[in-house]
Amino acid sequence: MSRKIAGFLVALAAFMVFEWINLGFNLQDGHDTGFYVVHGILIAVNIILAVVLGIIGLRGLGKVPSWWRRAARRPHDGSRRSS
């Protein structure tokens, strides 16, 4: 992935988090409960998508914490792999 695309994903993730949290605070009173349930689900799903896009973008930029890189290289079968 190019740095340009990775940067775009990080910027998109930041915008999505800002946008959906802002929407959550701006919901007006006076609607049915279903309205708030649907919008709450939309907000939660879109924040999760933003986090996933942000992680992909950060990995593309190579800006992930060192503990995360070590955890990603750890074998899943329980055996130790020599580095």
LINVENZI-V889616 format. One record per residue. SS is DSSP state (a for helix, b for strand, c for the rest). OMEGA is omega in whole degrees, -180 to 180 (none if undefined). NEAR is the number of other C-alpha atoms within 12 Angstrom. Layout:
[[SS	OMEGA	NEAR] [SS	OMEGA	NEAR]]
This chain:
[[c	-179	15] [c	179	15] [a	179	17] [a	179	14] [a	179	19] [a	178	23] [a	177	24] [a	-180	22] [a	178	28] [a	179	29] [a	178	22] [a	179	26] [a	179	27] [a	179	26] [a	-179	21] [a	179	27] [a	180	27] [a	-176	19] [a	-175	19] [a	174	26] [a	177	23] [a	178	14] [a	180	20] [a	179	24] [a	-176	15] [a	178	12] [c	-177	19] [c	175	12] [c	174	11] [c	178	9] [c	175	12] [c	-180	12] [a	-180	11] [a	178	11] [a	-179	16] [a	178	21] [a	-180	15] [a	-179	16] [a	175	23] [a	177	20] [a	178	16] [a	180	21] [a	-178	25] [a	-179	21] [a	-178	18] [a	176	27] [a	177	27] [a	177	20] [a	179	23] [a	179	29] [a	179	24] [a	178	21] [a	178	27] [a	179	30] [a	178	26] [a	179	27] [a	179	28] [a	177	31] [a	178	25] [a	178	21] [a	-178	21] [c	-178	19] [c	175	19] [c	-179	18] [c	-178	14] [a	180	12] [a	-180	11] [a	179	15] [a	178	14] [a	-179	13] [a	-180	12] [a	-180	13] [a	-177	16] [c	179	16] [c	-176	13] [c	-176	10] [c	178	8] [c	179	7] [c	179	9] [c	178	10] [c	-180	11] [c	-179	7] [c	none	7]]
